[in-house]
């Protein structure tokens, strides 16, 4: 009897914890908000059984607002030059890598190619490259917008002044992606050099919202020293900011950075955060990130099945894609743009979702000023 009782007691405790986690997930599904301690309880006690419930709720919540539509964005990586020193990044300013940048005509021609493939949103992304002065970006935006009236342009060019953001917006930029990376100031400072400011990062996001952009934030899962309390800070921050897009991806260790040898984030950990974010911000756009496809051949599909609803196939010139190595073993670097387009559509259809090539504005966006 003495040998059996501890096992029975343990089973009973596990059932009690599972029931509480499920109850909290159901509460979040209805109210879209929990306390810090309630989020922490979920993350500290989630099991394979309760994950299934969370993932199902994330999918159902997405379907209420977006059905099974998956928006495609054509990603153009314009430069791997970067003046910043993010310690986890494979193209930071200390890395010895082959650098490249696209000129304005190359960016415009790439957008033309993407338009012909059906894309109606373009994500123009790069390191923080001082070569691209404000006037150049403005010229590029106006040229593309004059050429195509039925598109959205998303910029992801890092921290800029309020005046720059305003100029880009006035020239036709519709959206801006600026991952906050970590809402915990302590963790942010662990991942970045001293000259990078957590406060400035957060202030940039506020400026973007004030100007009128559709704003994208986001964070890494599994980064060095990150714990569940840090992840809760991300959830609370997102609820407060109410962004229109949230990019959530696993931290993938790059062996040439100072974090060499550290463990990468996992697929399951990332899926949990995607599903929770869908429940917190049901009308936001949630990309299924390429990094998930690097973790698992069906990583992106799994994210779509727990609440994600955006994919960003790479349409950058093929000869440069391998050089944009934020993390190692990045997928799809040798595929042509039409191969990426066809592959993505096939993967989406296989999981009973459907491609939407419209501009796909976030449902929590009230429109341009």
N, C-alpha and C positions, 0 to 999 in steps of 0.2 A: 504493500500500500504506500509506503514512504517513497518508493521509486516512481510511482505513477502520479502521485499528487502534483509534484512540481510541473510535470508535463501538461497535465490538465489545466493547471493554473495559468501556465504560459499560453496555452491555446486560447483560453478565455480572455486573457489580456490582449492578445493579438486581435481577436474578434472585436473586442471593445474599441481598440484603436482604429481598426478598419471602419467600423460603423461611424466613429466620430469623423474620420477623414471624409467619408462619403457624405455625411451630413453637412460638413463644411463646404464641400464641392457643390452640393445642391443649393446651399445658401448663397454661394457666390454666383451660381447660375441665375438665381432669381434677383439678387440685390446688386450684383456687379461690384461689390466691395466687401472686404473683410478687414479685420484689425491686423496689426503687425503680428501679434501672437498667433492669430488664426492661420495666417499664411505660413508662419514658421511651423506650426503643428503639422500642416499638410506636408511640407517639404521634409520634415524630420521623420515622418511616420508613413509616408506613401509606400505602398507595396505593389506587386504585380497586379493584384486584384483591383486595388483602388486606382491604379493607373488606367486600367481598362475603362473604368467608370469616367475618369477625368477626360480621357481621350474621346470617348463617345459624346460627352457633353460638349466638348470643344467643337466637334464636327457638327453636332445638331445646332449649336448656336450660330455657327457660320452659315449653315443652310437656311436659317431663318432670314438672314439679311442678304446673303450672296448666292444662295442655292449651291450648286456645284460648279459655279463659274470660276475659272482660273485666268486672271489677267496676265498677259505677256508684255514685258518691257524689254526693249532692245538696249542692251548694255554696251556702252562705248567707253573703254578704258583709255583715256587720252594721254596719260603720262605716268611713268613710275619714278620721276624725280619727286623728292619730298624734302622739305626743310625741317620737318618734325622728326622727333626721335623716339616715337612710341616703341617701348622696349620689346614688345612681342612681335613687331612687324618686320617682314622680310624685305621691305623696301624703305626702311627708315634711313635717315641721313648718314648713319654710320656704316651701312651695309655696302660691301663691295659687289655690286651687281652691274650688269650691262643696262645702261639707262636708255630711255627713248622718250620721245614726245611727238604727238601728232600736231601738224600745223592746222590752221583754221580750215583750209580747203579740204584736207584729209578728213576732218571731223564732219564737215558738211557732206562730203561724198559718201561717208559711211552712213550718215543719216538717210541719204537718198536710197542707198542699198537696203537699209532697214525698212524704209517706207514701202519699197517695192515688194518686200517680203511680208507686208501686212501689218507691221508694227505701227502703233499710233501713240505710243509713249516711248521716249528715249531717255535713258539714264546716262548722263555724261559725268563720268567719275574719274578722279585722278588723285595722285598725291598732292600735297600742298606745294605746288610748283609756282614760284614767283615769276616765271616766264609768262604765264597767262595773266597779263595785266587786265585791269577792269575794262578798258576800251576794247581789248581783243575779245573778251567774253561777251561783251555787249554786241559787238559786230557779229559774232558767231550766232548768238541767239536771234538777233533780228533777221539774219540771212535765212536761218532755218524756218523761223516763223513766217516770214514773207513767202517762202516756198510752199509751205504746207499749213493750211489754215485749221485742219482738223486733228491737231496733235497736242500732246502735253510734253513739256520738257522738264525733266528732273535733273537738278545739279547735285553733285556730291563732291565738292572741292574743298571741304574743310572749313576752318575758322577764318572768317573775313570780317571786315568792319560793317557796321550797320549801313553805312553809305554804299558799300559794295553790294550788299544784299539788296538794298533798295534799287540800285541801278540794274542789277540782274533781273529783278522782278519787273521793273518798268520796261525792260527790253524783251520780256516774254517768258522768262522762267516761271513755271507754275508750281514746282515742288522743289524741296531741298531736303536731302538726306544728310543728317549729321548724327551719327551714333554717339550717344553719351558715353558708351563703353562700360561705365560702372557708375551707378548712382551713389555708391559709398565713396566718400572723398578719400578715405584711407586706402581703399583698394585702387582707386583711380591713380593716386600718387605712387602706389607701388608699381603700377604698370607703365608709368610715364616719367620722363626726366624732370628735374626740378623746374626748368624754365617753362614747362607746360602747365597751364592753370585750369584746375577743375572749375573754378568759378567762372572763368571766361567761357569755357565749353557750355556750361549751363546757360549763361547769359546769351550766347549766340542762338541757342534754341528758342529762348524767349523773344529775342529780336526777330527771328524768322516768323514766329507766330504773329507778332505784333504787326509786321509788314503785310501779312496776308497770304503767305505761302501755305500750301499743303506740306506739313512738316513731318519728317521722319526721324525718329530717334532709334535707339537700339543698344543692345549690350551683348557681351560674350558670356558663354556658359562654360564653367570649368577652368577659368583662368587661374594662374598661380596665386595661391593663398585664399582664393574665393571660398566663402562658406555660405550656408543657407541664409544667414542673416543678411549677407550682402545681396543675395538674390531677392530677398524680401524688399530691401531698399529699392531695387530696380522696379519691382511691381508697384510699390507705393509712389515712386516718382512718376511712372507712366500714367497712373491714375490721375495724378495732380496735373501733369502736362497735357494730357488728352491729345496725343499726337495723331496724325492721320495715317501714319505708317509706322511700323515697328519692325526693325530688322534684328532677328535673334539668331545667332549662330554659335556653334561650338568654338571654343578656343582651340586652335590647332598649333601645336608647338613647332616652331621653325628652328632647326638644329644649328643655325648660324647666329641666333640671337643670344642675349644674356640668359634667357630662360631655357637654354639647351638642356635636355634631359627631363624637363618637367612633363607631367602627364597632361594629355589633351582632354578636352571635354568629351562627353559621350553623347551618342545619339539619343538615348532615353532621357538623359538629363535635359537636353535641349528641347525634346518634344514636350516634356512636362511644362517647361516655361512658355512654349508656344501656346499650349492649350490653356494654361492659366491666363495668359494675356488675352486670348480670344474671349474668355469669360469676363474679364475686367473691361475690355474695350471691344464690345461685339461688332461695332461698325467700322473699326479701323481696318487698314490693309496690312496683311501679314505675309511677307515674302517667305517662300520656302527656299532657303539660301543654298547657294552652290556648295558651300562648305559641308552641308549635310550629305550631299551627293559624294563628297570626297570621303566621308566617314563610312558610307554604306551605298551599294549600288542602287538601293531603293530608298535612300534617306529622304530625298525630296518628296517622293510619293507619300511616305509615312507622315511627313509634316502636313501635307495637304489633307490627310485623313484625320488630323487632330485639330484643324482650324486655320491653317495657312491658305492663302488664296491668290498668291502672286508668284510668278516665275520670271527670272531675268536672263534669258539666253544671251550669250556673248556674241555681239556682232562686230567686235573690234577687228582690225586687220590681223589675220592669223599669225603673221610673222612676229607680232609683238606680244601675243597673249601670254606666252610662257615667261616673259620678262616681268609681268605684273604679278609677282609671286609674294603676296602678303603672307601666305602659308604654303607649305610644300605639298606636292602630289595633288595639285589642283586639276580637276577634271575638265574635259572638253577644250583643252588648249590647242589641239590640232584640227578640230572640226571646222569646216567652213560654216559661214553664217546660215546657209540654207540647210546644211546637215543638222545644225543645232535646232533650227526651227522645226524641222520634220521629226527629229528625235523627241523633242519636248512634247509635241502634239501627240505622238504615239504613246508616250508614257502617261499623259493626262487621261487619254481615252481609256487606257487599260484599267484605270481605277475608277471608271464610271464618272469621271468629271468631264467638263467641256471647256474648250478654249474660248476666251472672249478677247477679241482684238480691238475692242473699243478703248476709249481713253481711260475708263475705269477709275473715276474719281472716288475718293473715300466717302462713305455715307455720313460720316461725322464732320464733313467739310461743308461750310455754309456758303462757299463761293467767294470769288475775288471781290475785293473792295471796289 
